[in-house]
Amino acid sequence: MARQFYPLVVSDVEPIISGRATSVSFAVPEYLRETFRWLAGQHLTVRVILNGEEHRRCYTISNPPEEALRITVKRVAGGLVSNHFADHLSAGDTLEIMPPFGGFTLMPGATARRTHYFFGAGSGITPLYAMVCSLLVNEPYSVAHLVLGNAREKEIIFRNELDALQAAYPDRLTVRHTLSSQSMWSGFSPWRRGRVDEAAIQAAIAQTPPVAQDAQYWICGPGGMNADVARALANMDVPKDRIHMESFGGERAADDGVTGVAATAQVRLDGKTTEVAVGADQTVLEAVLAAGLSPSFSCQSGVCGACRAKLTSGDVHMRAHMALEDKEVLSGEILTCQSVATSKHLKVNFPE
Amino acid sequence: MTRMYHKLPVDAYTSKDWFDREQRLIFSRSWRYAGLVEDVPEPGHYVSVQAGLNNIFIVMGRDFRLRAFHNICRHRGTQLIRAVGKTQKALTCPYHDWTYDLEGNLVSVPDEAREYPEGIDKSCLGLKPAAVDVWRGMLFVHPDPNPPSLAAFLGDVDPFLGPHKPEELVEFDEARRTYEIKANWKIVVENYIDVYHLSHLHSNTLHMYDHAKAEFGWKGPHYHFWEPPSEAYGKSLESNLPTPRVIPEPHRGAWVPMLFPGLGLGASEDSWNVFVITPLAPDLTRIENRTKLANVSSWEYSKQSWSSAGFWKSFGGPKYSGDDAAGEDDPMASGDFTTEDIYACEQQQKSLSSPYLEIGPASTGESPITKHQKAILDFMVAQEERAS
């Protein structure tokens, strides 16, 4: 399937948490139903032209696959696209959307029997919410425990939806809120104060230890939270292959100071091989785009995985590879947007 | 000509060959009961269980998740773990002190440089994983690390097992006992699921339930059974219950399923029991009984005991008494249904080697017996096909 943008009509725009975030739903026409089928946890890329300039953003789908295609976008201070959605988008508008993708997915199983722990913060709830909904309906023998961090009560995305789910599935879902900046005088008393840190994680698991022993851990939060949660789980001897995470918040991966070498790359894309010069200061993706080729890409921060390719010869250094599993890295998968050449000759195959 | 006992040859109840095949194809290839969740209460605690040919141990990690491993040191095969216990972080084989962490990784080989001058790849010598899961407060193990889930195995029968939540009840330690029956394990199962005998062998010991109204059936290889209280008992059920309720009103009756292979449950308004059947030899079977009761104050127990005392005083008794009884020790004069069952099983086993044995027709109430025999045949055929 060629990864390309499709125009989709916005069916609903809903400001939530007092306008601090916006849920945008899309009408998917019948002929695109297959193309836009998604798994809970996946995201899509939106392309918008503002003041003549193209902007691409990657947003998680905040509904399970049975519901409407919907993204939920938190307003970012000074953020062009998030503010545009909040202030100017309305039902009936058309947006350019690339079909759902991403490897941070929960595939429910009718006879699977698992204990799912979800650790999220802020807008990191969006994929976790889709996952929780999906498994409550489609994985009837499993349970979910959600620990959700926010600054204040009024910033909790999907608070009412989560309350309703808890009421509907009292034996299969727990939701625990941690609030880091809540006033003591507020009427809402969270499970804990502070962040989703090591102490909170240990307390959560000790309070609700796994009954179904196939335990899976899903993490989605901003900035350093994922690494902190993963470390806390590792300290409890949770095996790595049970931990799944997605970084959130849109931060660029920091340049780690490793510089590349000038190289030539044989790039295979859409059945053709092209020789591309890669500058020492260029990523493989930048060089490929500069050569006039059009591979798919999206977030350009190593999070989404849209630009992945297989390195069959040569060496690269990846600044970040959040979107790849360790074993994929070992088998030669790379994120071209994060790769600089460290050998003079590369062979890079983009997926068909 | 092969002498038959309904669908199985009589041999299936007496021969070593059948016993070995069942051990290999049934008890070593299925989810096996391994205890109650409270047997492994905290990180570091472990138990081991013999499941057919496999000895498997369960240990809880610091993440409160259970791990199961084959209880075999990867060095010379010594069993690592004895019965139950608690460790901090490591499991050491007593033979040469090879040490594994709680993930099963081999972390230490004593005198490694001297004993293995060529080097030894510890990463290939981790403990072999098995599977463990929890269902209704019970631990189950499977020798295959990636078996079909317990939900796939027990999901269909689960709605017929009663509204009990065993994990919320407390064990009544005095009722815990292990004993042996000198009979083949299938004889014991068949006795457990024989609806016909309830009104006869146990005419004076289980008549607080109305056997004529029993509802029973099968989901896959699992048998389910429920019957309501008898009129005499049910009239004032709430005051007649000997101990406080374990399930909410208006649930009433006895749920007595037999989960494959050989895990009987016995649950009523006021108790929940496991009856674990383990074959030891063609004519020897071990039974483990454990009982759980309501987690309420002793005051509640006292109240219930007083309110029911009058009913129980004049209810029930031995099957035979006076001149009919063979003496004080006659099981038929015990007034205890378990003693009656053991006696019946052992008396039946004794006849299986007689050349004059000829099994009579199965009654309607004995239809579960022939179904269980078929479940055994089907399971073994499926396993043999899988293996070939």
Interface residues (C-beta under 8 A of the other chain):
Chain A: T111 A112 R113 Y141 I205 A206 P209 P210 V211 A212 Q213 D214 A215 L233 N235 M236 D237 V238 P239
Chain B: G61 R62 D63 F64 R65 L66 L102 E103 V132 D133 V134 P148 S149 L150 A151 A152 G155 E167
